[in-house]
């Protein structure tokens, strides 16, 4: 049997022209995400789980990371078929270690990342390693954190530099607001020299002012803004460039509690699991280049007493909502999805719309031999 391990991911895009107007130039005002009924099923082989450990769409292609085999598969979205598998060695001249995440800048520049080492591998659709980029990790911070499913924050490449998400070192439970507000969320890597520079974007001034909260960000780079969504805050934080300080804007889900819970510092395993999986919280922030909007994933509070039911939410999530934010970061719509149908951690954006996996463990339409996605489109109200 395949190991259907849960994850999250994100996409890339082109320009859609409709009635002579580019869709990413439309000014959406009041929308919902409509389930179209158009189902995309992509066959997978016996070695590939039908829950992905990393999805990236680029033009008409879908890249799928198979952690177990250190492999990236390339699927044709027009034909719904596998066209190539890139198998990477762990050691040797072509070795890359264990792939933790990847980024498709274009078909000639695909970047591979490990979990710990300060090294980036450059490849293309040939699967050959074209370059190894060693870089200097800033003191007190982690290597580039490019995770395919956890608060997805794809790198951004600008003027020969790659901007990546990072974590700072320290005891999570002991972090104070005064400490957090001075910690950086991103740094840049010079792709020629390997030199790094901590950038201006630090955690919000008051994020921990009431007490400890999970402070993981999801980062999306839009057409005009860099935007941050954090686990425990109704606001989003943004700037026009990585060299400017962050401003904030309210972007609250109507399905979440008005006051978001604090981390149970003195709690046990059950309380910690409940906080992470069953209380109101925000998760991925995704930019849709085709429509010039952002999707913010939100999870309402659940009333559960059984610890096993709470732990199960990691692989079988409950209901969730997706907020739609326009380029000004106004909330222009929100759609709630019932539990047991969609797997919100597996999604991608294409020219046709937002695609959500239907391979939730409780969905009777979940077929082990397919990556299956439902198409959603913005519907103006």
C-alpha positions in Angstrom: 0.0 0.0 0.0 1.2 3.5 -0.7 2.0 5.8 2.2 -0.5 8.7 1.8 1.4 11.3 3.8 -0.1 14.8 4.1 1.5 17.9 2.7 1.1 21.3 1.2 2.4 23.1 -1.9 2.2 26.0 -4.3 2.2 27.1 -8.0 3.4 29.2 -11.0 1.4 30.9 -13.9 1.0 32.6 -17.3 -1.4 35.3 -18.6 -5.0 34.5 -19.4 -6.7 36.7 -22.0 -10.5 36.9 -21.9 -12.6 39.2 -24.1 -9.6 41.2 -25.0 -8.7 41.9 -21.3 -6.0 40.1 -19.4 -7.7 38.4 -16.4 -4.9 39.5 -14.1 -5.9 43.1 -14.9 -9.6 42.7 -13.9 -10.7 44.5 -10.8 -12.6 41.8 -8.8 -15.0 43.3 -6.3 -17.1 40.6 -4.7 -16.4 37.0 -5.4 -16.7 33.4 -4.2 -14.7 30.3 -5.2 -17.0 28.1 -7.2 -16.6 24.4 -7.5 -16.9 23.8 -11.3 -17.2 20.0 -11.3 -14.3 19.8 -13.7 -12.1 17.0 -12.2 -8.5 16.5 -13.2 -7.1 12.9 -12.5 -3.4 12.3 -13.1 -2.4 8.6 -13.0 0.6 7.8 -10.7 2.8 4.7 -10.6 3.0 2.2 -7.7 5.9 4.2 -6.1 4.1 7.5 -6.0 1.6 8.4 -3.2 -1.6 10.1 -4.3 -0.9 12.8 -1.7 2.0 14.9 -2.8 5.0 16.1 -0.8 5.4 19.1 -3.1 3.6 20.5 -6.1 4.6 23.3 -8.4 2.9 24.2 -11.6 4.7 26.0 -14.4 2.9 26.8 -17.7 1.2 23.6 -18.7 3.4 21.4 -16.5 2.9 20.1 -12.9 6.1 19.1 -10.9 5.6 16.6 -8.1 8.2 15.8 -5.5 8.4 12.2 -4.3 10.4 12.4 -1.1 10.7 8.6 -0.7 12.7 8.2 -4.0 14.4 11.6 -4.2 12.5 12.2 -7.4 10.7 15.0 -9.2 8.1 14.0 -11.7 6.9 16.2 -14.5 3.3 15.8 -15.7 1.6 17.4 -18.7 -1.5 19.1 -17.5 -3.1 19.1 -20.9 -2.8 15.4 -21.3 -2.8 14.4 -17.6 0.1 12.1 -18.0 3.7 11.7 -16.8 6.2 12.9 -19.3 9.5 12.7 -17.3 10.9 11.6 -14.0 14.1 13.3 -12.6 15.8 10.9 -10.3 18.5 12.4 -8.1 21.4 10.6 -6.4 22.1 11.2 -2.8 25.9 10.9 -3.0 28.5 11.0 -5.7 29.3 13.5 -8.5 25.6 14.0 -9.2 24.6 13.7 -5.6 22.2 16.3 -4.0 21.5 14.7 -0.6 17.9 14.2 0.4 15.7 16.8 -1.4 13.6 18.8 1.1 12.1 21.3 -1.3 12.5 22.7 -4.8 11.7 25.8 -6.8 11.0 26.1 -10.5 12.2 29.5 -11.7 11.9 28.4 -15.3 12.6 25.1 -17.2 16.3 25.9 -17.4 16.6 26.8 -13.7 15.2 24.4 -11.2 16.6 24.8 -7.7 16.9 21.9 -5.1 17.2 22.4 -1.4 18.1 20.2 1.5 16.9 20.7 5.1 20.1 21.7 6.8 23.1 22.3 4.5 23.8 25.8 3.1 23.9 24.6 -0.5 21.5 25.0 -3.4 21.7 22.6 -6.5 20.8 23.9 -9.9 19.3 21.6 -12.5 16.9 21.7 -15.4 14.5 19.2 -17.1 17.5 17.0 -17.9 17.9 16.1 -14.3 21.7 16.8 -14.4 23.3 18.9 -11.7 24.5 22.1 -13.5 25.8 24.0 -10.5 26.2 23.9 -6.7 25.8 27.2 -4.9 27.3 27.3 -1.4 26.2 30.2 0.7 26.9 31.7 4.1 24.1 31.3 6.7 23.6 34.5 8.7 24.6 34.1 12.4 21.7 33.0 14.5 19.6 31.8 11.6 18.8 28.6 9.7 19.6 27.6 6.1 17.1 28.5 3.5 13.7 27.0 4.6 12.1 25.8 1.4 9.5 23.3 2.5 7.0 22.0 0.0 4.0 21.8 2.3 4.5 23.7 5.5 3.5 27.4 5.4 4.7 27.4 1.8 6.9 30.4 1.0 8.5 29.9 -2.5 11.9 31.7 -3.1 11.9 34.9 -5.1 14.8 35.6 -7.6 15.6 39.2 -8.3 18.7 40.7 -9.9 20.9 37.7 -9.4 19.8 37.2 -5.8 17.5 34.6 -4.3 15.3 35.7 -1.3 14.5 32.8 1.0 12.5 32.2 4.2 14.5 31.5 7.3 14.1 30.6 11.0 16.0 32.0 13.9 17.6 29.9 16.6 16.4 29.8 20.2 14.0 28.2 22.6 10.5 28.5 21.1 8.7 28.7 24.4 10.9 31.4 25.8 10.7 33.9 22.9 9.3 37.3 24.0 7.7 40.0 22.0 10.7 42.3 22.3 12.9 39.5 20.9 10.6 38.4 18.1 10.0 41.9 16.7 13.7 42.1 15.9 14.0 38.7 14.2 14.2 38.5 10.4 11.9 36.3 8.3 13.9 36.4 5.1 17.4 36.9 3.7 18.9 37.2 0.3 21.6 34.9 -1.3 23.9 36.2 -4.0 23.8 33.4 -6.5 27.3 34.2 -7.7 29.3 34.8 -4.4 27.1 33.0 -1.9 27.0 36.0 0.3 23.9 36.6 2.3 22.1 39.7 3.6 19.3 39.8 6.2 16.5 41.9 4.7 14.2 44.5 6.3 11.2 42.2 7.0 11.1 41.4 10.7 8.2 39.9 12.7 5.3 42.3 13.6 6.0 44.7 16.4 3.1 43.4 18.6 2.7 39.8 17.4 3.5 38.3 20.9 2.3 41.3 22.9 -0.5 39.3 24.6 1.5 36.1 24.9 3.1 33.3 23.0 1.6 32.2 19.6 2.9 30.0 16.9 4.8 32.5 14.7 5.3 30.7 11.4 4.7 32.9 8.3 3.6 32.0 4.8 5.0 34.4 2.2 3.7 35.2 -1.2 5.3 37.6 -3.7 2.6 39.3 -5.8 2.6 41.6 -8.7 3.2 44.7 -6.6 3.5 43.5 -3.0 5.4 41.0 -0.8 2.7 39.7 1.7 3.1 37.7 4.9 0.3 35.7 6.6 1.1 34.4 10.1 -0.5 31.5 12.0 -2.1 33.5 14.8 -3.0 36.9 13.4 -6.1 38.2 11.4 -3.9 40.8 9.8 -1.6 40.3 6.8 1.7 42.2 6.6 3.1 43.7 3.4 5.6 45.9 1.7 6.3 47.0 -1.9 9.9 45.7 -1.7 12.1 43.6 0.5 14.0 46.8 1.5 11.0 48.5 3.1 9.4 48.0 6.5 6.2 46.0 6.7 2.8 47.6 7.1 -0.4 45.7 8.1 -4.0 45.3 7.0 -6.9 43.4 8.5 -7.8 40.3 6.5 -10.0 38.4 8.9 -11.9 35.2 8.2 -15.5 35.3 9.2 -15.3 31.7 10.3 -12.5 32.1 12.8 -12.7 33.1 16.4 -12.4 36.9 16.9 -9.6 36.3 19.5 -7.1 33.7 18.4 -5.8 31.3 21.1 -2.4 31.6 22.7 0.1 28.7 22.8 -0.5 26.5 25.9 3.0 27.0 27.4 2.1 24.9 30.4 0.0 22.4 28.5 0.6 18.8 27.8 0.8 16.9 24.5 -3.0 17.0 23.9 -3.2 20.8 24.5 -0.3 21.4 22.2 -1.9 19.2 19.4 -5.2 20.9 19.9 -3.7 24.3 19.6 -1.9 23.4 16.3 -4.6 21.4 14.7 -8.1 22.3 16.1 -8.1 25.9 17.1 -8.7 28.9 14.7 -5.6 29.6 12.7 -4.3 30.6 9.3 -2.1 28.5 7.0 -1.0 29.0 3.4 -1.0 32.3 1.6 -0.9 31.8 -2.2 -0.6 34.3 -5.0 -2.6 33.7 -8.2 -0.7 35.6 -11.0 -3.4 34.8 -13.6 -6.0 36.7 -11.6 -3.8 39.0 -9.5 -5.4 37.8 -6.2 -4.2 36.1 -3.1 -5.7 33.0 -1.5 -5.5 32.8 2.3 -6.3 29.5 3.9 -8.0 29.5 7.3 -9.2 26.8 9.7 -12.1 27.3 12.1 -12.1 26.0 15.7 -13.4 22.4 16.2 -15.0 21.0 19.3 -13.2 17.7 19.9 -12.4 15.7 23.1 -10.6 12.6 21.7 -6.9 13.1 21.3 -6.7 10.6 18.4 -9.3 12.7 16.6 -7.2 15.8 17.1 -4.0 14.1 15.9 -5.8 12.7 12.9 -6.5 16.3 11.7 -2.9 16.4 10.5 -3.7 14.0 7.7 -7.4 14.3 7.5 -8.2 18.0 8.1 -11.6 19.3 9.0 -13.5 22.2 7.4 -11.5 25.2 6.1 -12.1 28.5 4.4 -10.3 30.3 1.6 -10.3 34.1 1.6 -9.7 36.0 -1.6 -7.7 39.2 -1.4 -7.3 41.7 -4.2 -4.1 43.5 -5.1 -4.9 46.1 -2.4 -5.3 43.2 0.1 -9.0 43.9 0.6 -11.0 40.7 1.4 -13.3 40.4 -1.6 -14.7 37.0 -0.9 -14.5 33.9 1.3 -15.7 30.4 0.7 -16.1 27.6 3.4 -15.4 24.0 2.4 -16.9 21.2 4.4 -14.7 18.5 5.9 -14.0 15.1 4.3 -13.8 16.2 0.6 -10.7 18.4 -0.1 -7.1 18.0 1.0 -6.2 21.7 1.3 -2.5 21.1 1.6 -2.4 19.8 -2.0 -3.2 22.4 -4.5 -1.9 24.3 -7.5 -2.8 27.3 -9.6 -3.0 27.2 -13.4 -4.4 29.3 -16.2 -7.8 27.5 -15.7 -8.1 28.3 -12.0 -7.3 27.0 -8.5 -7.1 23.2 -8.2 -7.7 21.5 -4.8 -6.9 17.8 -4.2 -9.9 15.6 -3.4 -7.7 12.9 -2.0 -8.9 13.4 1.6 -8.9 10.1 3.4 -12.6 10.3 4.1 -13.6 11.2 0.5 -15.1 8.2 -1.3 -13.8 9.7 -4.6 -10.3 9.4 -3.3 -8.6 6.9 -5.7 -5.2 5.6 -4.7 -3.9 5.4 -8.3 -4.5 9.1 -9.2 -3.5 12.6 -8.1 -7.1 14.0 -8.3 -8.0 17.7 -8.2 -11.2 19.7 -8.4 -11.2 22.9 -10.4 -12.4 26.1 -8.6 -13.0 29.4 -10.3 -13.6 32.9 -9.1 -17.3 33.7 -9.5 -18.4 37.3 -9.3 -21.4 38.0 -7.2 
